[in-house]
Amino acid sequence: MEEVFDPIHIGHLITATNAVETYNLDKVIFIPSHITPLKDRDLEASDIDRFEMIQRSIKKIILSLLLVIMK
């Protein structure tokens, strides 16, 4: 998923989870973009902060995704 993630939110996580379940994916890669083409504003969080937000957010769903994959 390429997205700005400013901030990452539950919609991003639900989309990733649905993609894993629907397409039997082994992994989903989150790529934070520095450019926000769909929004007419500057980014509020730094690149590092957005990267850390992604890491913290996906840690919470990794276990649930592993359980889905293992079923």
ABEGO torsion letter per residue (X at the ends): XBBAGOBBBAAAAAAAAAAAAAAGBABBBBBBBABBAABBBBBABBAAAAAAAAAAAAAAAAAAAAAAAAX
